[in-house]
Amino acid sequence: MLSDSALLGLPAPAKLNLFLHVVGRRPDGKHLLESVFTLIDLHDTIDLFRLEEPVVERTGDVIGNVEKDLCVRAARLLMETFDVRSGVRIHVEKRIPAGAGMGGGSSDAATVLIGLNRLFGLGLSRSALMELGERLGADVPFFIFGRTGFVEGIGEIITPLEIPPASYAVIWPGRGISTAEIFAAPNLTRDTKSLKIDILSGKALEIWPNLYGHNDLQNVAQELEHRVTEGLGMLACGTHDARMTGSGSAVFGVIADPCSYRLPQLPDGWKGFAAKSLREHPLSAWLD
């Protein structure tokens, strides 16, 4: 719903890393990655209410300290950078699990930036919002970019990639894993051979929807959290190419049809989804 004073029901879709390779490290210690990010139709929902006073209020599902919430930080960054004299109340309904490697917080922040650009009539370009998003987190620019992409560096280099639509079964095992602990592990693979975008396009598209590559973070994650291994085991029947997304702890596998696929019975606290890939972000037209 769109009005001069509110934007209601804005989707913030989750992402999957179809593969994730660690190909090196920068001098500052940050890891260099190569991955294919794709959006799926599982999403959080965000409502934005314009306020007269230049304040940021946050309601709905909040994880952790509100002052550190990415939606709040995104709104404040945009308002301070572009001298916005109005304020906003941000209401979030979460469906994407936290600590899953599915980009829920980053996607929420991206949707807030896209929505406030519209609500405040700023007219900022996609690239301008992506630059702003990079100051909030490595994954935020991808959600503003808004379509399947080959992602390099620490997440700042994104090349559009056309791949056929696919469906996935996703399982989140009820708790997350420390990303910092994974990247600090001495046995983490950090020298996977770098690849070129050409291998993922043209005739090479015949590999899809069978997934390419692997997730270099998965072995360490399985050592740190046995539930990752259990989740992968649950996907062994009825899916193929099961693997972890991002730094976990969610795992996923390719399925033929999300309507007919039946998720396995999950322990208490776990969550499961059948999802379809999205060609582009639902709000992408607002930035064209």
Secondary structure by P-SEA (a helix, b strand, c coil): ccccccccccccccccccccccccccccccccbbbbbbbccbbbbbbbbbbcccbbbbcccccccccccaaaaaaaaaaaaacccbbbbbbbbcccccccccaaaaaaaaaaaaaaaaaacccccaaaaaaaaaaaccaaaaaaacccccccccccbbbbbbbccbbbbbbbccccccaaaaaaccccccccccccccccccccccccccccccccaaaaaaaacaaaaaaaaaaccccccccccccccbbbbbbccccccccccccccbbbbbbbbbcccccccccc
